[in-house]
Amino acid sequence: MPLATTGELVSRAADARSAVASFNIITLEHIEAVIAGAESVNAPVVLQVSENAVRFRYGRLLPLARAAVTAAEGAAVPVALHLDHVQSDALLRQAPDAGFGSVMYDAARLPYAENLAATRAAVDWAHARGLWIEAELGDIGGKDGRPPLDAHAPGARTDPDQARAFVADSGVDALAVAVGTTHAMTTRTASVDHALLKRLSAGLDVPLVLHGSSGLPDTELAAAVAGGIAKVNVGTALNIAMTGAIRQYLAAHPEAVDSRRYLTVGREAMARAVADIVRALGPAEPSTAHRPPVRRGPLTS
């Protein structure tokens, strides 16, 4: 199947008031597991490569990107390729030639004015090349080992008025919002500020993205999608599934040395986790609930 684009998958999900799952990949086993899990529930999916994953791969983007593109083109469901949490402009500029149709440009660490200026410049460059651009406003926390902010700390939540101005002035195609989740959670104990999410969904005309979704139980995932989230990012949940399965296998087979044996069980565990998360997001059915029309970004990426 031809490589899909994140823009088209997210726009369709937003129009249907559903969400597309977007999974961070690190190894070939991650890629294969995400596609296998998506195929098992007949759902589109996004493969995400983060800047941290590129750093792990000796700073080289193309080996993992080429593998992802090849696997996506052989998938039985639509698969898109997304470059996630990009802070490096040099990495951003590699995206089009590496097969990526979208980028999450992350300047959220900067003060608001600097975030806006950097994001606006990234958007202008990316849109000229057909890339769909996601940005982040508010502090989701947990990235690179940072602890989550207290719920009442400045910047710990996305302000709806500031978000409207940011979207209008930056020209982004989607916005990741801070509504209570945290990156890299290993327990599913987080909860969403649903009142805030409702205000953000009602006030913005671009799709909303939820980062740190591994920390949410199924009921919260479904409620977040019902509340307006159109793209759900998951990373840690796959690593938990893979690592747990491999630990269990090696404990039962201390003589094992063939990596294919334990990587197989790790890959299968990740595929099951993918299917479970996609199912938790709920059916892709239109809702009669009011929502502003979604502004579409470039779909040719």
Backbone bond lengths (Angstrom), bond angles and torsions (degrees), N, CA, C in turn:
res aa  C-N    CA-C-N  psi(-1)  N-CA   C-N-CA  omega(-1)  CA-C   N-CA-C  phi
1 M - - - 1.470 - - 1.530 108.58 -
2 P 1.342 117.86 136.41 1.470 119.13 179.25 1.524 111.17 -57.78
3 L 1.320 115.70 149.37 1.456 121.03 178.29 1.528 109.56 -59.92
4 A 1.321 116.69 127.45 1.463 121.53 176.28 1.523 109.34 -82.12
5 T 1.315 117.14 176.13 1.460 121.00 174.27 1.523 109.52 -118.28
6 T 1.315 115.19 146.89 1.461 120.13 178.08 1.524 110.60 -59.19
7 G 1.330 116.54 -40.03 1.458 120.15 -178.77 1.512 112.62 -57.45
8 E 1.321 117.05 -45.64 1.460 118.57 -177.98 1.526 111.30 -70.89
9 L 1.343 117.57 -39.01 1.462 119.88 179.94 1.523 111.36 -65.80
10 V 1.317 116.83 -43.15 1.467 119.98 -178.92 1.524 111.10 -70.73
11 S 1.321 117.32 -39.47 1.460 119.93 178.86 1.518 111.48 -62.53
12 R 1.334 116.81 -42.11 1.467 119.82 177.55 1.529 110.59 -63.83
13 A 1.324 115.85 -42.44 1.466 119.15 179.09 1.522 110.79 -63.33
14 A 1.320 116.97 -43.17 1.464 120.36 -179.46 1.525 110.84 -63.24
15 D 1.323 116.76 -41.81 1.461 120.37 179.24 1.529 111.23 -63.03
16 A 1.334 116.58 -32.60 1.469 121.67 -179.61 1.519 112.45 -90.79
17 R 1.328 115.90 2.24 1.470 122.72 -175.67 1.536 110.66 54.57
18 S 1.307 114.50 42.61 1.459 121.71 173.61 1.524 107.30 -124.46
19 A 1.320 117.74 -166.14 1.464 120.52 -178.48 1.517 110.04 -143.88
20 V 1.316 115.39 149.99 1.455 121.41 172.92 1.527 107.78 -102.34
21 A 1.328 115.75 137.45 1.464 120.80 179.00 1.526 109.47 -85.63
22 S 1.317 115.13 138.67 1.457 122.25 -177.16 1.525 108.46 -128.38
23 F 1.332 116.96 115.69 1.464 121.87 -170.46 1.526 111.49 -110.95
24 N 1.329 115.70 133.49 1.459 120.70 176.46 1.515 110.64 -75.92
25 I 1.315 115.80 132.33 1.459 122.45 -178.70 1.522 110.05 -114.90
26 I 1.327 115.06 144.47 1.465 121.10 -178.98 1.525 110.73 -125.87
27 T 1.332 116.44 -37.80 1.461 122.20 -177.26 1.523 109.52 -125.23
28 L 1.338 116.55 171.11 1.458 120.92 174.45 1.519 110.45 -60.45
29 E 1.345 116.89 -34.22 1.465 119.93 178.74 1.533 111.29 -63.69
30 H 1.325 117.37 -36.96 1.463 120.12 174.85 1.532 110.30 -60.29
31 I 1.306 116.55 -47.00 1.469 121.07 -178.87 1.522 110.50 -58.31
32 E 1.323 115.54 -51.03 1.466 120.04 -177.75 1.522 111.36 -63.33
33 A 1.324 117.04 -38.95 1.462 120.75 -178.75 1.521 111.55 -67.52
34 V 1.324 117.23 -43.13 1.462 120.12 -179.56 1.524 110.18 -62.00
35 I 1.321 116.88 -45.02 1.465 119.59 -179.46 1.525 110.76 -67.04
36 A 1.331 117.75 -42.85 1.464 120.56 179.05 1.526 110.99 -61.72
37 G 1.328 117.04 -42.62 1.460 120.57 178.94 1.513 112.04 -64.82
38 A 1.331 116.68 -41.47 1.466 120.17 178.52 1.525 111.08 -66.03
39 E 1.321 116.74 -40.58 1.461 120.37 178.54 1.529 111.24 -63.55
40 S 1.326 116.97 -35.44 1.463 120.03 -177.11 1.526 112.39 -66.59
41 V 1.337 117.11 -22.05 1.469 120.49 177.94 1.529 111.23 -116.27
42 N 1.338 115.57 9.45 1.467 122.40 175.64 1.527 111.82 54.12
43 A 1.333 115.79 53.14 1.458 120.70 -177.39 1.527 110.40 -128.31
44 P 1.339 117.76 145.73 1.466 120.27 172.57 1.513 109.79 -67.77
45 V 1.314 116.71 159.67 1.461 120.26 -176.43 1.516 109.25 -153.61
46 V 1.328 115.17 156.22 1.462 121.83 176.31 1.525 108.65 -115.38
47 L 1.328 116.22 131.60 1.465 122.70 172.31 1.528 107.76 -94.83
48 Q 1.325 116.96 125.01 1.465 121.66 -178.09 1.526 110.64 -112.39
49 V 1.317 116.01 134.56 1.460 122.12 172.00 1.521 107.30 -115.36
50 S 1.322 117.19 118.55 1.458 120.00 -178.43 1.527 110.84 -89.08
51 E 1.316 115.45 161.80 1.468 119.69 175.53 1.525 110.48 -60.45
52 N 1.336 117.25 -34.62 1.466 119.81 176.54 1.525 111.47 -64.73
53 A 1.337 117.64 -37.06 1.465 120.36 177.59 1.523 110.88 -66.28
54 V 1.326 116.56 -38.33 1.467 120.04 176.62 1.524 110.08 -63.36
55 R 1.322 116.39 -41.78 1.465 120.27 178.23 1.531 110.50 -61.52
56 F 1.326 116.52 -41.07 1.462 121.09 177.51 1.526 111.57 -61.24
57 R 1.312 117.25 -33.58 1.456 121.94 -178.93 1.534 110.00 -90.15
58 Y 1.311 116.05 43.36 1.473 123.62 177.11 1.530 112.40 59.17
59 G 1.332 116.76 25.88 1.447 119.74 178.05 1.514 114.66 78.82
60 R 1.331 117.66 7.86 1.462 120.87 -177.06 1.530 109.86 -103.90
61 L 1.307 116.01 122.29 1.458 122.15 -178.68 1.525 112.78 -82.58
62 L 1.324 117.25 -39.83 1.457 120.52 -167.57 1.531 115.65 -62.55
63 P 1.332 121.66 -40.22 1.471 118.09 -178.04 1.527 113.31 -56.58
64 L 1.330 117.65 -47.76 1.457 120.14 179.87 1.524 110.96 -71.32
65 A 1.340 116.93 -39.28 1.457 120.14 -179.72 1.523 111.63 -63.89
66 R 1.318 117.36 -43.14 1.467 120.68 179.65 1.527 110.51 -63.17
67 A 1.325 116.73 -40.91 1.464 120.16 178.33 1.523 110.30 -63.49
68 A 1.335 117.02 -41.54 1.459 121.03 -179.17 1.524 111.34 -65.42
69 V 1.327 117.21 -43.02 1.461 120.75 179.44 1.525 110.58 -62.50
70 T 1.325 116.67 -46.02 1.465 120.55 -179.75 1.519 111.61 -61.33
71 A 1.334 116.66 -44.36 1.467 120.48 178.92 1.528 111.02 -65.82
72 A 1.320 116.96 -40.56 1.466 120.72 -179.49 1.517 111.30 -62.99
73 E 1.326 116.06 -40.12 1.460 119.69 -178.53 1.522 112.10 -68.73
74 G 1.323 117.47 -20.15 1.450 121.38 177.04 1.514 113.96 -96.39
75 A 1.340 117.41 3.32 1.458 121.15 -176.01 1.522 111.51 -80.04
76 A 1.328 115.55 156.52 1.465 122.04 177.92 1.518 112.22 -91.20
77 V 1.321 117.61 -1.78 1.466 122.82 177.09 1.522 108.17 -127.57
78 P 1.343 118.42 159.28 1.470 120.03 177.50 1.532 111.13 -64.04
79 V 1.321 116.17 131.57 1.462 122.44 179.86 1.528 108.57 -131.33
80 A 1.318 116.44 130.64 1.457 122.30 177.39 1.519 109.73 -114.35
81 L 1.331 115.85 162.43 1.465 122.05 -177.95 1.530 109.13 -122.52
82 H 1.343 114.97 126.25 1.468 122.23 -171.98 1.521 109.78 -129.70
83 L 1.325 116.78 134.56 1.471 122.85 177.14 1.524 107.69 -96.27
84 D 1.340 116.79 120.08 1.455 121.26 -165.11 1.530 112.86 -109.30
85 H 1.329 116.03 143.66 1.468 123.66 175.25 1.527 112.13 50.27
86 V 1.312 114.87 53.64 1.465 120.91 -179.92 1.525 109.63 -86.28
87 Q 1.314 116.10 121.17 1.456 121.63 173.80 1.520 111.41 -108.24
88 S 1.315 116.78 -20.86 1.458 122.50 -177.42 1.524 110.63 -89.21
89 D 1.323 116.40 122.67 1.460 119.41 176.64 1.528 110.95 -65.04
90 A 1.329 117.09 -31.00 1.467 119.97 178.21 1.528 110.38 -64.16
91 L 1.331 117.36 -39.46 1.459 120.40 177.70 1.522 110.47 -69.67
92 L 1.319 117.66 -42.04 1.459 121.34 176.83 1.523 110.62 -51.79
93 R 1.305 116.50 -42.56 1.457 120.36 -174.76 1.531 113.21 -74.33
94 Q 1.313 117.20 -9.75 1.467 120.34 174.26 1.526 112.58 -85.61
95 A 1.327 117.03 -14.57 1.460 120.72 -170.02 1.525 114.67 -59.26
96 P 1.345 120.16 -49.58 1.465 118.29 -174.78 1.526 113.57 -60.86
97 D 1.317 117.28 -45.71 1.465 120.59 -177.28 1.520 112.76 -71.91
98 A 1.332 117.68 -17.17 1.464 121.36 179.85 1.523 112.40 -90.77
99 G 1.333 118.16 -0.53 1.450 121.28 176.77 1.511 115.86 98.67
100 F 1.333 117.47 4.14 1.463 120.58 -179.00 1.531 110.41 -81.06
101 G 1.325 115.36 136.53 1.454 120.33 176.21 1.509 112.84 -100.13
102 S 1.340 116.71 -5.87 1.463 120.01 -176.75 1.516 110.20 -155.40
103 V 1.326 114.18 157.84 1.467 121.76 -179.38 1.517 108.81 -141.81
104 M 1.338 115.92 136.84 1.456 120.12 167.20 1.525 106.18 -95.70
105 Y 1.336 116.72 107.60 1.459 121.01 -179.37 1.520 107.93 -90.68
106 D 1.325 116.21 120.41 1.458 121.89 -169.36 1.523 111.57 -110.03
107 A 1.328 115.12 95.71 1.467 120.67 172.75 1.521 110.40 -114.50
108 A 1.346 116.06 19.18 1.467 120.62 -174.82 1.520 112.89 -65.49
109 R 1.339 117.53 -17.56 1.466 120.68 179.21 1.521 111.32 -71.59
110 L 1.331 116.78 -17.56 1.457 121.73 -175.73 1.522 111.24 -86.60
111 P 1.335 117.19 157.82 1.470 119.25 170.91 1.528 110.01 -56.33
112 Y 1.324 116.02 156.46 1.466 120.65 -170.91 1.526 113.01 -50.80
113 A 1.307 118.44 -50.60 1.468 120.61 -175.74 1.520 111.40 -61.83
114 E 1.327 116.87 -39.74 1.463 120.30 179.19 1.524 111.29 -71.26
115 N 1.331 116.31 -38.33 1.463 121.17 175.37 1.527 109.43 -58.18
116 L 1.320 116.18 -48.34 1.458 121.02 -178.72 1.525 111.32 -61.56
117 A 1.322 117.26 -45.85 1.465 120.23 -177.88 1.523 111.61 -64.32
118 A 1.333 116.28 -44.54 1.460 119.78 -179.94 1.526 111.23 -65.83
119 T 1.329 116.03 -40.96 1.462 120.04 -179.78 1.514 111.00 -67.24
120 R 1.335 117.92 -41.48 1.460 121.50 178.28 1.525 111.05 -59.26
121 A 1.334 116.73 -42.32 1.464 120.44 179.14 1.527 110.55 -65.65
122 A 1.334 116.70 -40.93 1.461 120.49 178.97 1.527 110.78 -65.29
123 V 1.326 116.90 -41.53 1.459 121.70 179.24 1.526 110.68 -62.05
124 D 1.318 117.02 -46.17 1.466 120.23 -179.65 1.519 110.70 -59.43
125 W 1.336 115.74 -45.06 1.474 119.20 179.75 1.522 110.93 -65.09
126 A 1.319 116.80 -44.75 1.463 121.39 -175.10 1.526 112.13 -69.42
127 H 1.324 117.34 -44.57 1.462 119.99 -179.00 1.519 111.70 -62.66
128 A 1.318 116.55 -32.59 1.467 119.72 177.70 1.525 111.48 -65.09
129 R 1.328 116.44 -16.80 1.466 121.58 -179.46 1.531 112.14 -115.22
130 G 1.317 116.37 14.49 1.452 120.81 174.70 1.506 116.01 78.90
131 L 1.322 117.97 14.38 1.454 120.94 -179.90 1.522 111.27 -87.43
132 W 1.323 115.80 141.83 1.466 124.56 174.67 1.525 106.94 -90.14
133 I 1.330 116.84 134.12 1.468 120.10 -170.84 1.529 111.89 -122.13
134 E 1.325 114.34 129.65 1.461 123.91 174.00 1.523 107.99 -109.91
135 A 1.320 116.85 145.26 1.461 121.26 175.27 1.526 108.26 -134.12
136 E 1.319 116.07 177.51 1.466 121.29 -177.41 1.516 109.50 -131.34
137 L 1.337 115.53 139.46 1.459 120.98 176.40 1.518 108.09 -134.37
138 G 1.326 115.79 127.94 1.460 121.02 -171.49 1.518 108.61 101.60
139 D 1.315 117.27 168.57 1.460 121.76 -177.15 1.522 109.31 -109.89
140 I 1.338 115.66 105.71 1.459 120.23 179.53 1.521 110.46 -77.07
141 G 1.331 117.45 -29.27 1.460 121.33 173.51 1.511 113.93 76.57
142 G 1.334 115.11 166.79 1.450 121.38 176.67 1.506 114.86 84.74
143 K 1.334 119.03 -8.12 1.455 121.69 -178.85 1.520 109.24 -77.58
144 D 1.344 115.53 138.41 1.466 121.93 177.94 1.526 112.54 55.37
145 G 1.328 115.36 35.15 1.458 119.89 175.73 1.510 115.43 82.76
146 R 1.334 118.27 -0.12 1.463 120.06 178.73 1.524 110.21 -71.06
147 P 1.312 118.57 140.99 1.466 119.91 177.90 1.511 110.40 -73.84
148 P 1.347 117.26 156.77 1.462 119.48 174.91 1.515 110.53 -66.84
149 L 1.343 115.21 150.55 1.459 119.43 175.81 1.521 110.02 -75.64
150 D 1.328 115.43 152.06 1.456 119.56 169.23 1.530 109.03 -59.96
151 A 1.316 116.02 144.39 1.465 120.59 -175.47 1.522 113.18 -56.74
152 H 1.321 116.79 -24.56 1.460 120.48 -176.80 1.530 112.65 -102.23
153 A 1.324 117.07 2.99 1.460 119.83 -179.95 1.527 109.93 -72.82
154 P 1.344 117.25 148.51 1.469 119.78 178.10 1.531 110.63 -57.48
155 G 1.318 117.17 131.17 1.455 121.34 178.30 1.502 115.00 84.56
156 A 1.335 117.81 -2.16 1.464 119.68 -178.12 1.520 112.11 -73.78
157 R 1.307 118.24 -16.33 1.452 123.23 177.98 1.529 108.46 -131.50
158 T 1.317 116.16 150.35 1.459 121.26 177.47 1.517 109.50 -77.39
159 D 1.321 116.80 125.06 1.456 121.98 179.05 1.533 109.33 -82.03
160 P 1.332 118.85 124.36 1.475 120.40 -176.38 1.523 114.19 -58.97
161 D 1.320 118.16 -41.45 1.459 120.00 -179.66 1.524 110.93 -66.47
162 Q 1.327 116.07 -43.24 1.460 119.74 177.83 1.528 110.61 -65.20
163 A 1.332 116.88 -37.33 1.460 120.88 179.58 1.525 111.21 -63.03
164 R 1.341 117.41 -41.92 1.466 120.35 178.37 1.522 110.62 -60.28
165 A 1.329 116.40 -44.36 1.459 120.06 179.96 1.524 110.95 -66.20
166 F 1.342 116.39 -40.67 1.458 120.72 -178.39 1.521 110.74 -63.53
167 V 1.324 117.30 -45.85 1.463 120.81 -179.73 1.523 110.49 -62.83
168 A 1.313 116.68 -44.79 1.457 120.32 -178.73 1.531 111.75 -64.65
169 D 1.321 116.89 -41.67 1.464 120.80 -174.43 1.525 113.14 -82.69
170 S 1.328 117.08 -26.34 1.465 119.62 -177.71 1.521 112.63 -91.46
171 G 1.340 117.26 -30.15 1.453 120.59 -177.37 1.513 114.70 79.43
172 V 1.337 118.63 16.98 1.463 120.96 -179.11 1.525 110.65 -65.58
173 D 1.326 115.25 156.95 1.461 122.19 -178.71 1.522 112.66 -93.74
174 A 1.323 118.08 -17.06 1.460 122.69 178.17 1.516 107.88 -157.31
175 L 1.332 115.89 156.36 1.463 119.95 -177.55 1.519 110.12 -131.44
176 A 1.337 115.76 124.59 1.465 121.50 171.11 1.519 107.93 -81.73
177 V 1.326 115.84 127.76 1.463 120.56 -173.39 1.527 111.02 -115.21
178 A 1.321 115.21 146.35 1.465 122.19 177.63 1.518 108.25 -93.23
179 V 1.326 116.21 104.95 1.470 121.05 -176.93 1.531 111.86 -130.85
180 G 1.348 115.93 23.09 1.454 118.52 174.19 1.517 116.09 123.63
181 T 1.330 118.11 -10.40 1.459 120.11 178.82 1.529 110.71 -88.58
182 T 1.335 115.13 166.37 1.464 122.36 -179.00 1.520 108.99 -139.50
183 H 1.311 116.47 137.99 1.458 119.69 175.61 1.535 111.09 -62.65
184 A 1.332 115.07 150.94 1.473 123.21 168.39 1.517 114.81 65.65
185 M 1.332 118.47 23.88 1.462 120.17 176.84 1.525 110.17 -72.03
186 T 1.328 116.72 136.44 1.466 121.62 178.68 1.521 111.81 -103.75
187 T 1.320 117.36 -1.10 1.467 121.83 173.22 1.522 108.13 -122.06
188 R 1.329 116.31 150.99 1.464 120.49 -177.58 1.531 109.03 -98.90
189 T 1.315 114.89 65.33 1.461 121.13 -173.73 1.526 112.81 -120.49
190 A 1.307 117.71 4.66 1.466 120.57 -179.85 1.529 109.95 -76.82
191 S 1.312 115.40 163.03 1.462 120.93 175.50 1.522 108.72 -141.10
192 V 1.311 115.21 153.64 1.460 122.05 -177.38 1.529 109.67 -95.45
193 D 1.319 115.61 141.55 1.461 121.45 171.68 1.530 106.21 -79.14
194 H 1.324 116.29 90.50 1.462 120.61 -171.66 1.525 112.34 -69.72
195 A 1.310 117.78 -30.46 1.465 119.97 177.68 1.530 110.34 -65.40
196 L 1.339 116.06 -42.37 1.461 120.03 177.87 1.528 110.29 -66.74
197 L 1.320 116.92 -43.70 1.463 120.03 179.69 1.532 110.38 -58.71
198 K 1.317 117.05 -40.17 1.470 120.56 178.92 1.523 110.82 -60.96
199 R 1.324 116.80 -41.94 1.470 120.39 179.32 1.525 110.91 -66.35
200 L 1.326 116.90 -41.06 1.459 120.64 179.58 1.525 110.90 -65.55
201 S 1.319 116.62 -43.99 1.457 121.07 -179.11 1.525 111.38 -63.76
202 A 1.333 116.44 -39.66 1.468 120.63 -179.54 1.518 112.12 -71.40
203 G 1.325 116.98 -27.64 1.458 120.07 -171.76 1.511 116.16 -99.29
204 L 1.330 117.92 -9.79 1.462 120.85 -175.81 1.523 110.85 -115.58
205 D 1.339 115.94 146.52 1.458 120.25 -178.59 1.524 112.15 -109.60
206 V 1.337 116.36 23.34 1.468 121.03 172.63 1.525 107.78 -123.32
207 P 1.334 117.85 156.83 1.464 120.17 177.45 1.530 111.26 -61.83
208 L 1.336 115.19 146.26 1.452 121.65 178.55 1.527 109.67 -101.44
209 V 1.330 115.10 143.74 1.460 122.22 -176.49 1.517 109.09 -119.98
210 L 1.343 116.10 140.51 1.463 121.53 179.03 1.521 109.05 -112.06
211 H 1.323 116.53 114.07 1.461 122.09 174.08 1.533 108.74 -92.30
212 G 1.338 116.02 162.38 1.458 119.64 177.78 1.517 113.41 68.91
213 S 1.329 116.75 30.06 1.467 120.01 -173.28 1.519 113.73 -74.85
214 S 1.325 118.42 -13.57 1.472 120.44 178.52 1.522 111.70 -61.27
215 G 1.323 117.89 -24.38 1.456 121.18 -177.76 1.512 115.20 -84.63
216 L 1.336 117.62 0.66 1.461 120.32 -177.38 1.524 111.87 -99.80
217 P 1.325 118.07 136.31 1.470 120.38 170.63 1.523 110.14 -68.91
218 D 1.329 115.63 165.15 1.464 120.35 -175.89 1.527 112.45 -56.00
219 T 1.320 117.03 -40.85 1.462 119.45 -177.51 1.522 111.68 -63.30
220 E 1.328 116.97 -37.80 1.462 120.81 178.76 1.525 111.18 -71.53
221 L 1.337 117.34 -36.82 1.463 120.40 176.22 1.526 110.09 -59.43
222 A 1.329 115.58 -49.41 1.462 119.88 -179.05 1.526 111.22 -62.13
223 A 1.330 116.35 -40.47 1.463 119.77 -179.55 1.525 111.28 -68.09
224 A 1.321 117.54 -35.65 1.463 120.76 177.94 1.524 110.74 -64.51
225 V 1.317 116.47 -41.47 1.465 120.13 177.83 1.531 109.87 -65.19
226 A 1.312 116.82 -44.42 1.464 120.17 177.53 1.525 111.23 -61.28
227 G 1.335 116.54 -28.14 1.454 121.26 -179.27 1.509 115.00 -84.76
228 G 1.331 117.76 -4.15 1.460 118.90 174.82 1.510 116.96 127.54
229 I 1.328 119.01 -2.17 1.471 120.59 177.69 1.532 109.28 -73.98
230 A 1.335 116.82 131.49 1.468 121.32 -177.57 1.523 113.09 -113.32
231 K 1.326 117.66 -12.71 1.476 121.69 177.39 1.517 106.80 -139.58
232 V 1.326 115.88 127.70 1.464 122.14 -176.13 1.516 108.62 -117.67
233 N 1.330 116.75 116.26 1.463 121.81 -178.18 1.527 111.30 -91.97
234 V 1.337 115.79 131.83 1.461 121.55 -179.02 1.523 108.59 -135.60
235 G 1.334 115.99 132.15 1.460 120.28 176.23 1.514 111.96 -137.12
236 T 1.326 115.96 -59.06 1.459 121.17 -174.01 1.525 112.33 -59.13
237 A 1.323 117.90 -35.24 1.467 120.47 -178.75 1.519 111.76 -58.73
238 L 1.333 116.93 -35.79 1.463 119.53 178.07 1.526 111.11 -69.00
239 N 1.311 116.18 -41.24 1.466 119.63 -179.86 1.521 111.74 -67.04
240 I 1.328 116.52 -35.14 1.467 120.26 175.58 1.525 109.61 -63.00
241 A 1.333 116.60 -45.92 1.463 120.84 -178.87 1.527 110.89 -63.04
242 M 1.322 116.18 -46.19 1.459 120.25 -177.74 1.526 111.30 -65.18
243 T 1.315 116.24 -50.20 1.462 120.40 -176.24 1.525 111.44 -64.33
244 G 1.329 116.76 -41.38 1.459 120.19 179.46 1.517 112.26 -62.72
245 A 1.340 116.56 -42.81 1.463 120.12 -179.54 1.526 111.24 -66.67
246 I 1.327 116.17 -40.10 1.470 119.53 179.91 1.526 110.85 -68.31
247 R 1.321 116.99 -41.37 1.469 119.84 177.30 1.531 110.66 -58.64
248 Q 1.325 115.38 -45.25 1.459 120.16 -179.19 1.536 110.86 -63.62
249 Y 1.314 116.69 -41.77 1.464 120.23 -179.78 1.525 111.02 -64.57
250 L 1.325 116.67 -45.93 1.464 119.80 -177.33 1.523 111.54 -69.10
251 A 1.324 117.31 -31.86 1.465 119.48 175.54 1.522 111.00 -65.30
252 A 1.331 116.28 -36.45 1.460 120.47 179.89 1.524 112.90 -82.40
253 H 1.341 116.33 -18.68 1.466 121.09 -177.82 1.533 109.27 -132.71
254 P 1.320 118.38 69.15 1.461 120.59 -176.47 1.522 113.30 -63.31
255 E 1.330 117.16 -16.75 1.460 120.33 179.49 1.528 112.40 -83.50
256 A 1.342 118.36 -7.93 1.465 122.34 -172.64 1.527 111.56 -65.59
257 V 1.322 115.51 134.82 1.469 121.68 174.68 1.524 111.59 -131.53
258 D 1.327 117.83 -16.34 1.459 121.95 -179.19 1.528 108.61 -79.04
259 S 1.320 116.94 109.63 1.459 120.27 -175.26 1.523 112.76 -62.20
260 R 1.335 117.27 -24.27 1.458 119.02 179.16 1.526 111.52 -61.81
261 R 1.328 116.77 -31.95 1.467 120.09 -178.27 1.527 111.18 -64.48
262 Y 1.333 116.12 -51.62 1.462 117.21 -176.40 1.525 112.88 -81.23
263 L 1.336 117.43 -26.44 1.460 118.31 174.68 1.528 111.39 -68.26
264 T 1.321 116.70 -30.03 1.463 119.92 176.90 1.522 111.16 -62.99
265 V 1.330 117.15 -46.73 1.468 118.62 -179.48 1.529 110.46 -69.28
266 G 1.329 116.75 -33.67 1.460 119.45 176.39 1.513 111.61 -65.00
267 R 1.319 116.51 -43.28 1.468 120.69 178.79 1.528 111.38 -64.27
268 E 1.319 116.76 -41.92 1.468 120.25 179.02 1.528 111.43 -64.22
269 A 1.327 116.37 -38.39 1.469 119.69 178.56 1.521 110.77 -65.45
270 M 1.318 117.44 -40.05 1.463 120.18 177.67 1.523 111.17 -65.42
271 A 1.332 117.48 -40.36 1.461 120.45 179.32 1.529 110.79 -61.34
272 R 1.326 117.01 -39.97 1.469 120.02 177.60 1.529 110.52 -65.53
273 A 1.335 116.38 -39.97 1.465 119.76 178.69 1.525 111.07 -63.49
274 V 1.325 117.12 -40.54 1.467 121.11 177.41 1.522 110.30 -59.49
275 A 1.326 116.75 -49.41 1.465 120.75 -179.16 1.528 111.20 -60.35
276 D 1.320 116.99 -42.25 1.466 120.73 -179.61 1.524 111.34 -62.93
277 I 1.329 116.47 -42.80 1.467 120.03 -178.15 1.519 110.63 -68.42
278 V 1.330 117.19 -43.05 1.468 119.72 178.87 1.524 110.35 -60.85
279 R 1.329 116.92 -42.91 1.471 119.74 178.37 1.522 111.32 -62.80
280 A 1.337 116.56 -36.11 1.473 120.10 -178.29 1.524 112.24 -65.95
281 L 1.332 117.14 -23.78 1.460 119.49 -179.09 1.521 112.21 -71.62
282 G 1.315 117.48 -15.92 1.456 120.80 176.52 1.512 112.24 93.36
283 P 1.332 116.80 168.31 1.468 121.38 -178.62 1.518 112.12 -70.14
284 A 1.309 115.30 150.31 1.465 120.98 178.20 1.515 109.59 -85.12
285 E 1.323 116.06 74.32 1.460 121.50 -178.60 1.525 109.66 -120.11
286 P 1.335 117.02 142.15 1.471 119.41 178.60 1.526 111.47 -61.99
287 S 1.300 115.29 151.18 1.463 120.85 177.51 1.517 108.95 -117.43
288 T 1.320 116.27 150.82 1.465 120.22 177.52 1.518 111.60 -86.72
289 A 1.356 116.30 -3.97 1.466 119.17 179.97 1.519 110.08 -64.96
290 H 1.337 116.97 146.47 1.464 121.29 -178.17 1.520 110.91 -69.91
291 R 1.328 114.26 137.39 1.449 120.07 173.08 1.524 108.20 -154.21
292 P 1.325 118.63 138.45 1.457 119.44 179.42 1.527 110.10 -62.57
293 P 1.345 117.91 152.68 1.463 119.60 176.57 1.515 110.09 -60.73
294 V 1.336 115.86 143.05 1.449 121.14 -177.31 1.524 109.90 -88.91
295 R 1.322 116.43 128.40 1.451 120.52 175.07 1.521 109.72 -73.83
296 R 1.306 116.52 129.36 1.463 119.91 -177.56 1.520 109.81 -93.93
297 G 1.309 116.31 137.21 1.446 121.87 173.86 1.507 110.06 -91.65
298 P 1.344 117.90 -167.56 1.456 121.19 -179.48 1.525 110.79 -60.66
299 L 1.317 116.90 131.00 1.460 121.22 179.09 1.524 111.43 -110.36
300 T 1.312 116.88 3.97 1.457 119.92 -177.82 1.512 111.85 -94.29
301 S 1.330 115.75 1.80 1.462 119.47 -175.42 1.503 111.47 -71.68
